[in-house]
Amino acid sequence: MEIKARMPGQIMAINVAVGDAVNAKDSLGTIEAMKMEQPIPCPKAGTVKEISVAVGDKVKSGQVLIVIE
């Protein structure tokens, strides 16, 4: 499952690493959008397979941030 940016913004934090087990509703990181920090929620339990962004990256709406399997 691909976790995508809901809106354009800047990555402020990444709270997981590749290989980490995550649960539904865990915060995977934080994105700053429209001058507000928004958590990046995990929609389902799984394992982090890929992280496509780094702290400080600017992202577009719909851009893949993290892949969970």
mmCIF file of the N, C-alpha and C atoms, coordinates in Angstrom:
data_MODEL
# 
_entry.id   MODEL 
# 
loop_
_atom_site.group_PDB 
_atom_site.id 
_atom_site.type_symbol 
_atom_site.label_atom_id 
_atom_site.label_alt_id 
_atom_site.label_comp_id 
_atom_site.label_asym_id 
_atom_site.label_entity_id 
_atom_site.label_seq_id 
_atom_site.pdbx_PDB_ins_code 
_atom_site.Cartn_x 
_atom_site.Cartn_y 
_atom_site.Cartn_z 
_atom_site.occupancy 
_atom_site.B_iso_or_equiv 
_atom_site.pdbx_formal_charge 
_atom_site.auth_seq_id 
_atom_site.auth_comp_id 
_atom_site.auth_asym_id 
_atom_site.auth_atom_id 
_atom_site.pdbx_PDB_model_num 
ATOM 1   N N  . MET A 1 1  ? 0.845  -1.167 0.000  1.00 0.00 ? 1  MET A N  1 
ATOM 2   C CA . MET A 1 1  ? 0.000  0.000  0.000  1.00 0.00 ? 1  MET A CA 1 
ATOM 3   C C  . MET A 1 1  ? 0.894  1.233  0.000  1.00 0.00 ? 1  MET A C  1 
ATOM 4   N N  . GLU A 1 2  ? 0.580  2.178  -0.891 1.00 0.00 ? 2  GLU A N  1 
ATOM 5   C CA . GLU A 1 2  ? 1.333  3.418  -0.975 1.00 0.00 ? 2  GLU A CA 1 
ATOM 6   C C  . GLU A 1 2  ? 0.674  4.495  -0.115 1.00 0.00 ? 2  GLU A C  1 
ATOM 7   N N  . ILE A 1 3  ? 1.465  5.158  0.715  1.00 0.00 ? 3  ILE A N  1 
ATOM 8   C CA . ILE A 1 3  ? 0.993  6.284  1.506  1.00 0.00 ? 3  ILE A CA 1 
ATOM 9   C C  . ILE A 1 3  ? 1.394  7.530  0.722  1.00 0.00 ? 3  ILE A C  1 
ATOM 10  N N  . LYS A 1 4  ? 0.419  8.328  0.332  1.00 0.00 ? 4  LYS A N  1 
ATOM 11  C CA . LYS A 1 4  ? 0.664  9.498  -0.513 1.00 0.00 ? 4  LYS A CA 1 
ATOM 12  C C  . LYS A 1 4  ? 0.370  10.789 0.236  1.00 0.00 ? 4  LYS A C  1 
ATOM 13  N N  . ALA A 1 5  ? 1.019  11.856 -0.206 1.00 0.00 ? 5  ALA A N  1 
ATOM 14  C CA . ALA A 1 5  ? 0.773  13.180 0.368  1.00 0.00 ? 5  ALA A CA 1 
ATOM 15  C C  . ALA A 1 5  ? -0.642 13.622 0.005  1.00 0.00 ? 5  ALA A C  1 
ATOM 16  N N  . ARG A 1 6  ? -1.386 14.096 0.995  1.00 0.00 ? 6  ARG A N  1 
ATOM 17  C CA . ARG A 1 6  ? -2.749 14.574 0.748  1.00 0.00 ? 6  ARG A CA 1 
ATOM 18  C C  . ARG A 1 6  ? -2.759 15.954 0.116  1.00 0.00 ? 6  ARG A C  1 
ATOM 19  N N  . MET A 1 7  ? -1.688 16.722 0.374  1.00 0.00 ? 7  MET A N  1 
ATOM 20  C CA . MET A 1 7  ? -1.583 18.074 -0.166 1.00 0.00 ? 7  MET A CA 1 
ATOM 21  C C  . MET A 1 7  ? -0.102 18.413 -0.289 1.00 0.00 ? 7  MET A C  1 
ATOM 22  N N  . PRO A 1 8  ? 0.230  19.443 -1.067 1.00 0.00 ? 8  PRO A N  1 
ATOM 23  C CA . PRO A 1 8  ? 1.637  19.819 -1.178 1.00 0.00 ? 8  PRO A CA 1 
ATOM 24  C C  . PRO A 1 8  ? 2.159  20.346 0.154  1.00 0.00 ? 8  PRO A C  1 
ATOM 25  N N  . GLY A 1 9  ? 3.429  20.118 0.419  1.00 0.00 ? 9  GLY A N  1 
ATOM 26  C CA . GLY A 1 9  ? 4.015  20.592 1.661  1.00 0.00 ? 9  GLY A CA 1 
ATOM 27  C C  . GLY A 1 9  ? 5.463  20.181 1.776  1.00 0.00 ? 9  GLY A C  1 
ATOM 28  N N  . GLN A 1 10 ? 5.978  20.221 3.004  1.00 0.00 ? 10 GLN A N  1 
ATOM 29  C CA . GLN A 1 10 ? 7.374  19.873 3.275  1.00 0.00 ? 10 GLN A CA 1 
ATOM 30  C C  . GLN A 1 10 ? 7.417  18.827 4.381  1.00 0.00 ? 10 GLN A C  1 
ATOM 31  N N  . ILE A 1 11 ? 8.258  17.814 4.196  1.00 0.00 ? 11 ILE A N  1 
ATOM 32  C CA . ILE A 1 11 ? 8.405  16.758 5.197  1.00 0.00 ? 11 ILE A CA 1 
ATOM 33  C C  . ILE A 1 11 ? 9.188  17.322 6.386  1.00 0.00 ? 11 ILE A C  1 
ATOM 34  N N  . MET A 1 12 ? 8.587  17.248 7.561  1.00 0.00 ? 12 MET A N  1 
ATOM 35  C CA . MET A 1 12 ? 9.206  17.772 8.781  1.00 0.00 ? 12 MET A CA 1 
ATOM 36  C C  . MET A 1 12 ? 9.822  16.658 9.624  1.00 0.00 ? 12 MET A C  1 
ATOM 37  N N  . ALA A 1 13 ? 9.260  15.434 9.551  1.00 0.00 ? 13 ALA A N  1 
ATOM 38  C CA . ALA A 1 13 ? 9.778  14.314 10.338 1.00 0.00 ? 13 ALA A CA 1 
ATOM 39  C C  . ALA A 1 13 ? 9.376  12.997 9.687  1.00 0.00 ? 13 ALA A C  1 
ATOM 40  N N  . ILE A 1 14 ? 10.239 12.004 9.831  1.00 0.00 ? 14 ILE A N  1 
ATOM 41  C CA . ILE A 1 14 ? 9.941  10.622 9.450  1.00 0.00 ? 14 ILE A CA 1 
ATOM 42  C C  . ILE A 1 14 ? 10.140 9.805  10.717 1.00 0.00 ? 14 ILE A C  1 
ATOM 43  N N  . ASN A 1 15 ? 9.097  9.118  11.173 1.00 0.00 ? 15 ASN A N  1 
ATOM 44  C CA . ASN A 1 15 ? 9.140  8.405  12.453 1.00 0.00 ? 15 ASN A CA 1 
ATOM 45  C C  . ASN A 1 15 ? 9.420  6.907  12.320 1.00 0.00 ? 15 ASN A C  1 
ATOM 46  N N  . VAL A 1 16 ? 9.616  6.420  11.097 1.00 0.00 ? 16 VAL A N  1 
ATOM 47  C CA . VAL A 1 16 ? 9.814  4.986  10.872 1.00 0.00 ? 16 VAL A CA 1 
ATOM 48  C C  . VAL A 1 16 ? 11.044 4.763  9.997  1.00 0.00 ? 16 VAL A C  1 
ATOM 49  N N  . ALA A 1 17 ? 11.485 3.522  9.944  1.00 0.00 ? 17 ALA A N  1 
ATOM 50  C CA . ALA A 1 17 ? 12.593 3.119  9.080  1.00 0.00 ? 17 ALA A CA 1 
ATOM 51  C C  . ALA A 1 17 ? 12.152 1.886  8.290  1.00 0.00 ? 17 ALA A C  1 
ATOM 52  N N  . VAL A 1 18 ? 12.829 1.626  7.193  1.00 0.00 ? 18 VAL A N  1 
ATOM 53  C CA . VAL A 1 18 ? 12.534 0.434  6.396  1.00 0.00 ? 18 VAL A CA 1 
ATOM 54  C C  . VAL A 1 18 ? 12.685 -0.796 7.282  1.00 0.00 ? 18 VAL A C  1 
ATOM 55  N N  . GLY A 1 19 ? 11.689 -1.676 7.228  1.00 0.00 ? 19 GLY A N  1 
ATOM 56  C CA . GLY A 1 19 ? 11.699 -2.894 8.023  1.00 0.00 ? 19 GLY A CA 1 
ATOM 57  C C  . GLY A 1 19 ? 10.911 -2.791 9.323  1.00 0.00 ? 19 GLY A C  1 
ATOM 58  N N  . ASP A 1 20 ? 10.532 -1.575 9.719  1.00 0.00 ? 20 ASP A N  1 
ATOM 59  C CA . ASP A 1 20 ? 9.750  -1.399 10.949 1.00 0.00 ? 20 ASP A CA 1 
ATOM 60  C C  . ASP A 1 20 ? 8.339  -1.956 10.789 1.00 0.00 ? 20 ASP A C  1 
ATOM 61  N N  . ALA A 1 21 ? 7.848  -2.588 11.848 1.00 0.00 ? 21 ALA A N  1 
ATOM 62  C CA . ALA A 1 21 ? 6.446  -3.022 11.899 1.00 0.00 ? 21 ALA A CA 1 
ATOM 63  C C  . ALA A 1 21 ? 5.628  -1.830 12.371 1.00 0.00 ? 21 ALA A C  1 
ATOM 64  N N  . VAL A 1 22 ? 4.492  -1.577 11.709 1.00 0.00 ? 22 VAL A N  1 
ATOM 65  C CA . VAL A 1 22 ? 3.622  -0.459 12.068 1.00 0.00 ? 22 VAL A CA 1 
ATOM 66  C C  . VAL A 1 22 ? 2.188  -0.958 12.242 1.00 0.00 ? 22 VAL A C  1 
ATOM 67  N N  . ASN A 1 23 ? 1.434  -0.235 13.039 1.00 0.00 ? 23 ASN A N  1 
ATOM 68  C CA . ASN A 1 23 ? 0.035  -0.548 13.283 1.00 0.00 ? 23 ASN A CA 1 
ATOM 69  C C  . ASN A 1 23 ? -0.849 0.535  12.674 1.00 0.00 ? 23 ASN A C  1 
ATOM 70  N N  . ALA A 1 24 ? -2.103 0.202  12.461 1.00 0.00 ? 24 ALA A N  1 
ATOM 71  C CA . ALA A 1 24 ? -3.059 1.192  11.955 1.00 0.00 ? 24 ALA A CA 1 
ATOM 72  C C  . ALA A 1 24 ? -3.087 2.372  12.914 1.00 0.00 ? 24 ALA A C  1 
ATOM 73  N N  . LYS A 1 25 ? -3.154 3.556  12.358 1.00 0.00 ? 25 LYS A N  1 
ATOM 74  C CA . LYS A 1 25 ? -3.227 4.837  13.072 1.00 0.00 ? 25 LYS A CA 1 
ATOM 75  C C  . LYS A 1 25 ? -1.902 5.295  13.669 1.00 0.00 ? 25 LYS A C  1 
ATOM 76  N N  . ASP A 1 26 ? -0.801 4.532  13.493 1.00 0.00 ? 26 ASP A N  1 
ATOM 77  C CA . ASP A 1 26 ? 0.512  5.025  13.911 1.00 0.00 ? 26 ASP A CA 1 
ATOM 78  C C  . ASP A 1 26 ? 0.867  6.251  13.079 1.00 0.00 ? 26 ASP A C  1 
ATOM 79  N N  . SER A 1 27 ? 1.643  7.156  13.654 1.00 0.00 ? 27 SER A N  1 
ATOM 80  C CA . SER A 1 27 ? 2.121  8.322  12.911 1.00 0.00 ? 27 SER A CA 1 
ATOM 81  C C  . SER A 1 27 ? 3.430  7.937  12.230 1.00 0.00 ? 27 SER A C  1 
ATOM 82  N N  . LEU A 1 28 ? 3.427  7.967  10.900 1.00 0.00 ? 28 LEU A N  1 
ATOM 83  C CA . LEU A 1 28 ? 4.616  7.608  10.133 1.00 0.00 ? 28 LEU A CA 1 
ATOM 84  C C  . LEU A 1 28 ? 5.583  8.772  10.017 1.00 0.00 ? 28 LEU A C  1 
ATOM 85  N N  . GLY A 1 29 ? 5.063  9.971  10.206 1.00 0.00 ? 29 GLY A N  1 
ATOM 86  C CA . GLY A 1 29 ? 5.885  11.172 10.099 1.00 0.00 ? 29 GLY A CA 1 
ATOM 87  C C  . GLY A 1 29 ? 4.999  12.401 10.170 1.00 0.00 ? 29 GLY A C  1 
ATOM 88  N N  . THR A 1 30 ? 5.586  13.549 9.790  1.00 0.00 ? 30 THR A N  1 
ATOM 89  C CA . THR A 1 30 ? 4.865  14.813 9.835  1.00 0.00 ? 30 THR A CA 1 
ATOM 90  C C  . THR A 1 30 ? 5.155  15.598 8.565  1.00 0.00 ? 30 THR A C  1 
ATOM 91  N N  . ILE A 1 31 ? 4.104  16.201 8.012  1.00 0.00 ? 31 ILE A N  1 
ATOM 92  C CA . ILE A 1 31 ? 4.238  17.070 6.856  1.00 0.00 ? 31 ILE A CA 1 
ATOM 93  C C  . ILE A 1 31 ? 3.698  18.447 7.226  1.00 0.00 ? 31 ILE A C  1 
ATOM 94  N N  . GLU A 1 32 ? 4.402  19.492 6.829  1.00 0.00 ? 32 GLU A N  1 
ATOM 95  C CA . GLU A 1 32 ? 3.914  20.848 7.054  1.00 0.00 ? 32 GLU A CA 1 
ATOM 96  C C  . GLU A 1 32 ? 3.236  21.297 5.766  1.00 0.00 ? 32 GLU A C  1 
ATOM 97  N N  . ALA A 1 33 ? 1.958  21.617 5.881  1.00 0.00 ? 33 ALA A N  1 
ATOM 98  C CA . ALA A 1 33 ? 1.174  22.059 4.725  1.00 0.00 ? 33 ALA A CA 1 
ATOM 99  C C  . ALA A 1 33 ? 0.304  23.224 5.168  1.00 0.00 ? 33 ALA A C  1 
ATOM 100 N N  . MET A 1 34 ? 0.304  24.270 4.396  1.00 0.00 ? 34 MET A N  1 
ATOM 101 C CA . MET A 1 34 ? -0.510 25.450 4.695  1.00 0.00 ? 34 MET A CA 1 
ATOM 102 C C  . MET A 1 34 ? -0.198 25.993 6.092  1.00 0.00 ? 34 MET A C  1 
ATOM 103 N N  . LYS A 1 35 ? 1.107  25.997 6.452  1.00 0.00 ? 35 LYS A N  1 
ATOM 104 C CA . LYS A 1 35 ? 1.609  26.515 7.729  1.00 0.00 ? 35 LYS A CA 1 
ATOM 105 C C  . LYS A 1 35 ? 1.103  25.741 8.945  1.00 0.00 ? 35 LYS A C  1 
ATOM 106 N N  . MET A 1 36 ? 0.649  24.504 8.730  1.00 0.00 ? 36 MET A N  1 
ATOM 107 C CA . MET A 1 36 ? 0.203  23.652 9.827  1.00 0.00 ? 36 MET A CA 1 
ATOM 108 C C  . MET A 1 36 ? 0.914  22.306 9.708  1.00 0.00 ? 36 MET A C  1 
ATOM 109 N N  . GLU A 1 37 ? 1.320  21.745 10.832 1.00 0.00 ? 37 GLU A N  1 
ATOM 110 C CA . GLU A 1 37 ? 1.932  20.419 10.816 1.00 0.00 ? 37 GLU A CA 1 
ATOM 111 C C  . GLU A 1 37 ? 0.840  19.363 10.889 1.00 0.00 ? 37 GLU A C  1 
ATOM 112 N N  . GLN A 1 38 ? 0.881  18.431 9.944  1.00 0.00 ? 38 GLN A N  1 
ATOM 113 C CA . GLN A 1 38 ? -0.112 17.366 9.857  1.00 0.00 ? 38 GLN A CA 1 
ATOM 114 C C  . GLN A 1 38 ? 0.589  16.016 10.012 1.00 0.00 ? 38 GLN A C  1 
ATOM 115 N N  . PRO A 1 39 ? 0.065  15.125 10.866 1.00 0.00 ? 39 PRO A N  1 
ATOM 116 C CA . PRO A 1 39 ? 0.657  13.783 10.961 1.00 0.00 ? 39 PRO A CA 1 
ATOM 117 C C  . PRO A 1 39 ? 0.365  12.991 9.688  1.00 0.00 ? 39 PRO A C  1 
ATOM 118 N N  . ILE A 1 40 ? 1.242  12.058 9.384  1.00 0.00 ? 40 ILE A N  1 
ATOM 119 C CA . ILE A 1 40 ? 1.033  11.133 8.267  1.00 0.00 ? 40 ILE A CA 1 
ATOM 120 C C  . ILE A 1 40 ? 0.586  9.821  8.902  1.00 0.00 ? 40 ILE A C  1 
ATOM 121 N N  . PRO A 1 41 ? -0.723 9.532  8.907  1.00 0.00 ? 41 PRO A N  1 
ATOM 122 C CA . PRO A 1 41 ? -1.212 8.332  9.594  1.00 0.00 ? 41 PRO A CA 1 
ATOM 123 C C  . PRO A 1 41 ? -1.026 7.063  8.760  1.00 0.00 ? 41 PRO A C  1 
ATOM 124 N N  . CYS A 1 42 ? -0.847 5.956  9.457  1.00 0.00 ? 42 CYS A N  1 
ATOM 125 C CA . CYS A 1 42 ? -0.757 4.648  8.802  1.00 0.00 ? 42 CYS A CA 1 
ATOM 126 C C  . CYS A 1 42 ? -2.172 4.079  8.702  1.00 0.00 ? 42 CYS A C  1 
ATOM 127 N N  . PRO A 1 43 ? -2.651 3.747  7.507  1.00 0.00 ? 43 PRO A N  1 
ATOM 128 C CA . PRO A 1 43 ? -4.025 3.257  7.357  1.00 0.00 ? 43 PRO A CA 1 
ATOM 129 C C  . PRO A 1 43 ? -4.244 1.804  7.789  1.00 0.00 ? 43 PRO A C  1 
ATOM 130 N N  . LYS A 1 44 ? -3.156 1.000  7.809  1.00 0.00 ? 44 LYS A N  1 
ATOM 131 C CA . LYS A 1 44 ? -3.309 -0.406 8.197  1.00 0.00 ? 44 LYS A CA 1 
ATOM 132 C C  . LYS A 1 44 ? -1.997 -0.927 8.755  1.00 0.00 ? 44 LYS A C  1 
ATOM 133 N N  . ALA A 1 45 ? -2.064 -2.030 9.465  1.00 0.00 ? 45 ALA A N  1 
ATOM 134 C CA . ALA A 1 45 ? -0.863 -2.646 10.022 1.00 0.00 ? 45 ALA A CA 1 
ATOM 135 C C  . ALA A 1 45 ? -0.039 -3.281 8.901  1.00 0.00 ? 45 ALA A C  1 
ATOM 136 N N  . GLY A 1 46 ? 1.265  -3.296 9.078  1.00 0.00 ? 46 GLY A N  1 
ATOM 137 C CA . GLY A 1 46 ? 2.146  -3.907 8.090  1.00 0.00 ? 46 GLY A CA 1 
ATOM 138 C C  . GLY A 1 46 ? 3.597  -3.624 8.410  1.00 0.00 ? 46 GLY A C  1 
ATOM 139 N N  . THR A 1 47 ? 4.428  -3.729 7.385  1.00 0.00 ? 47 THR A N  1 
ATOM 140 C CA . THR A 1 47 ? 5.866  -3.487 7.517  1.00 0.00 ? 47 THR A CA 1 
ATOM 141 C C  . THR A 1 47 ? 6.272  -2.415 6.507  1.00 0.00 ? 47 THR A C  1 
ATOM 142 N N  . VAL A 1 48 ? 7.117  -1.493 6.937  1.00 0.00 ? 48 VAL A N  1 
ATOM 143 C CA . VAL A 1 48 ? 7.597  -0.435 6.041  1.00 0.00 ? 48 VAL A CA 1 
ATOM 144 C C  . VAL A 1 48 ? 8.533  -1.076 5.023  1.00 0.00 ? 48 VAL A C  1 
ATOM 145 N N  . LYS A 1 49 ? 8.161  -0.960 3.746  1.00 0.00 ? 49 LYS A N  1 
ATOM 146 C CA . LYS A 1 49 ? 8.959  -1.546 2.666  1.00 0.00 ? 49 LYS A CA 1 
ATOM 147 C C  . LYS A 1 49 ? 9.879  -0.509 2.043  1.00 0.00 ? 49 LYS A C  1 
ATOM 148 N N  . GLU A 1 50 ? 9.412  0.735  1.930  1.00 0.00 ? 50 GLU A N  1 
ATOM 149 C CA . GLU A 1 50 ? 10.179 1.771  1.242  1.00 0.00 ? 50 GLU A CA 1 
ATOM 150 C C  . GLU A 1 50 ? 9.811  3.136  1.791  1.00 0.00 ? 50 GLU A C  1 
ATOM 151 N N  . ILE A 1 51 ? 10.798 4.015  1.895  1.00 0.00 ? 51 ILE A N  1 
ATOM 152 C CA . ILE A 1 51 ? 10.569 5.416  2.254  1.00 0.00 ? 51 ILE A CA 1 
ATOM 153 C C  . ILE A 1 51 ? 11.122 6.244  1.102  1.00 0.00 ? 51 ILE A C  1 
ATOM 154 N N  . SER A 1 52 ? 10.246 6.994  0.440  1.00 0.00 ? 52 SER A N  1 
ATOM 155 C CA . SER A 1 52 ? 10.619 7.697  -0.788 1.00 0.00 ? 52 SER A CA 1 
ATOM 156 C C  . SER A 1 52 ? 10.991 9.148  -0.570 1.00 0.00 ? 52 SER A C  1 
ATOM 157 N N  . VAL A 1 53 ? 10.929 9.630  0.668  1.00 0.00 ? 53 VAL A N  1 
ATOM 158 C CA . VAL A 1 53 ? 11.213 11.036 0.955  1.00 0.00 ? 53 VAL A CA 1 
ATOM 159 C C  . VAL A 1 53 ? 12.148 11.136 2.163  1.00 0.00 ? 53 VAL A C  1 
ATOM 160 N N  . ALA A 1 54 ? 12.712 12.315 2.350  1.00 0.00 ? 54 ALA A N  1 
ATOM 161 C CA . ALA A 1 54 ? 13.573 12.589 3.499  1.00 0.00 ? 54 ALA A CA 1 
ATOM 162 C C  . ALA A 1 54 ? 13.114 13.887 4.152  1.00 0.00 ? 54 ALA A C  1 
ATOM 163 N N  . VAL A 1 55 ? 13.517 14.086 5.383  1.00 0.00 ? 55 VAL A N  1 
ATOM 164 C CA . VAL A 1 55 ? 13.178 15.319 6.094  1.00 0.00 ? 55 VAL A CA 1 
ATOM 165 C C  . VAL A 1 55 ? 13.701 16.508 5.288  1.00 0.00 ? 55 VAL A C  1 
ATOM 166 N N  . GLY A 1 56 ? 12.837 17.499 5.109  1.00 0.00 ? 56 GLY A N  1 
ATOM 167 C CA . GLY A 1 56 ? 13.195 18.690 4.347  1.00 0.00 ? 56 GLY A CA 1 
ATOM 168 C C  . GLY A 1 56 ? 12.719 18.665 2.906  1.00 0.00 ? 56 GLY A C  1 
ATOM 169 N N  . ASP A 1 57 ? 12.344 17.485 2.399  1.00 0.00 ? 57 ASP A N  1 
ATOM 170 C CA . ASP A 1 57 ? 11.860 17.388 1.014  1.00 0.00 ? 57 ASP A CA 1 
ATOM 171 C C  . ASP A 1 57 ? 10.532 18.114 0.854  1.00 0.00 ? 57 ASP A C  1 
ATOM 172 N N  . LYS A 1 58 ? 10.382 18.788 -0.277 1.00 0.00 ? 58 LYS A N  1 
ATOM 173 C CA . LYS A 1 58 ? 9.087  19.371 -0.640 1.00 0.00 ? 58 LYS A CA 1 
ATOM 174 C C  . LYS A 1 58 ? 8.368  18.343 -1.487 1.00 0.00 ? 58 LYS A C  1 
ATOM 175 N N  . VAL A 1 59 ? 7.087  18.118 -1.188 1.00 0.00 ? 59 VAL A N  1 
ATOM 176 C CA . VAL A 1 59 ? 6.320  17.098 -1.891 1.00 0.00 ? 59 VAL A CA 1 
ATOM 177 C C  . VAL A 1 59 ? 5.085  17.704 -2.541 1.00 0.00 ? 59 VAL A C  1 
ATOM 178 N N  . LYS A 1 60 ? 4.621  17.032 -3.580 1.00 0.00 ? 60 LYS A N  1 
ATOM 179 C CA . LYS A 1 60 ? 3.414  17.448 -4.289 1.00 0.00 ? 60 LYS A CA 1 
ATOM 180 C C  . LYS A 1 60 ? 2.245  16.595 -3.825 1.00 0.00 ? 60 LYS A C  1 
ATOM 181 N N  . SER A 1 61 ? 1.059  17.086 -4.015 1.00 0.00 ? 61 SER A N  1 
ATOM 182 C CA . SER A 1 61 ? -0.146 16.328 -3.686 1.00 0.00 ? 61 SER A CA 1 
ATOM 183 C C  . SER A 1 61 ? -0.155 15.033 -4.499 1.00 0.00 ? 61 SER A C  1 
ATOM 184 N N  . GLY A 1 62 ? -0.381 13.912 -3.832 1.00 0.00 ? 62 GLY A N  1 
ATOM 185 C CA . GLY A 1 62 ? -0.429 12.616 -4.512 1.00 0.00 ? 62 GLY A CA 1 
ATOM 186 C C  . GLY A 1 62 ? 0.911  11.918 -4.634 1.00 0.00 ? 62 GLY A C  1 
ATOM 187 N N  . GLN A 1 63 ? 1.993  12.570 -4.216 1.00 0.00 ? 63 GLN A N  1 
ATOM 188 C CA . GLN A 1 63 ? 3.321  11.959 -4.298 1.00 0.00 ? 63 GLN A CA 1 
ATOM 189 C C  . GLN A 1 63 ? 3.432  10.832 -3.278 1.00 0.00 ? 63 GLN A C  1 
ATOM 190 N N  . VAL A 1 64 ? 4.027  9.716  -3.683 1.00 0.00 ? 64 VAL A N  1 
ATOM 191 C CA . VAL A 1 64 ? 4.221  8.572  -2.783 1.00 0.00 ? 64 VAL A CA 1 
ATOM 192 C C  . VAL A 1 64 ? 5.295  8.925  -1.757 1.00 0.00 ? 64 VAL A C  1 
ATOM 193 N N  . LEU A 1 65 ? 4.963  8.742  -0.474 1.00 0.00 ? 65 LEU A N  1 
ATOM 194 C CA . LEU A 1 65 ? 5.873  9.035  0.619  1.00 0.00 ? 65 LEU A CA 1 
ATOM 195 C C  . LEU A 1 65 ? 6.487  7.762  1.185  1.00 0.00 ? 65 LEU A C  1 
ATOM 196 N N  . ILE A 1 66 ? 5.620  6.789  1.493  1.00 0.00 ? 66 ILE A N  1 
ATOM 197 C CA . ILE A 1 66 ? 6.042  5.552  2.154  1.00 0.00 ? 66 ILE A CA 1 
ATOM 198 C C  . ILE A 1 66 ? 5.237  4.390  1.585  1.00 0.00 ? 66 ILE A C  1 
ATOM 199 N N  . VAL A 1 67 ? 5.876  3.230  1.458  1.00 0.00 ? 67 VAL A N  1 
ATOM 200 C CA . VAL A 1 67 ? 5.185  2.023  0.989  1.00 0.00 ? 67 VAL A CA 1 
ATOM 201 C C  . VAL A 1 67 ? 5.135  1.032  2.160  1.00 0.00 ? 67 VAL A C  1 
ATOM 202 N N  . ILE A 1 68 ? 3.921  0.542  2.462  1.00 0.00 ? 68 ILE A N  1 
ATOM 203 C CA . ILE A 1 68 ? 3.683  -0.437 3.518  1.00 0.00 ? 68 ILE A CA 1 
ATOM 204 C C  . ILE A 1 68 ? 3.239  -1.745 2.857  1.00 0.00 ? 68 ILE A C  1 
ATOM 205 N N  . GLU A 1 69 ? 3.801  -2.865 3.324  1.00 0.00 ? 69 GLU A N  1 
ATOM 206 C CA . GLU A 1 69 ? 3.327  -4.168 2.788  1.00 0.00 ? 69 GLU A CA 1 
ATOM 207 C C  . GLU A 1 69 ? 2.795  -5.028 3.899  1.00 0.00 ? 69 GLU A C  1 
# 
